[in-house]
């Protein structure tokens, strides 16, 4: 999967999550207006128990929307995280190989320098 495709999936998931959250909040707002008597035709005052139930029901809906959004992000993000992990391992392996080659070259140069010094002294 290319980075662009991953970004497109992530963007799509974010948009879907925002739409779900917007819908949940709009529903919550309408429910609160209705319960508090702010809607058309409401003249009675709701009981505290009813207000608590409505409040927690709306909060539950919002939390459910957030959960679905987060799971969607994880579903889209997992391949991206896997790719990043593979790239990090590849980079680490490359750095380790380069370090080993540099160490070997330095040791060879040191041996050659000692051999030249020994020839000059001897």
Buried (B, 14 or more C-beta within 10 A) or exposed (E): EEEEEBEEBBEEBBEBBEEBBEEBBEBBEEBBEBBEEEEEEEEEEBEEEEBEEBBEEBEEBBEEBBEBBEEBBEEBBEEBEEBEEEEEEEEEEEEEEEEEEEEEEEEEEEEEEEEEEEEEEE
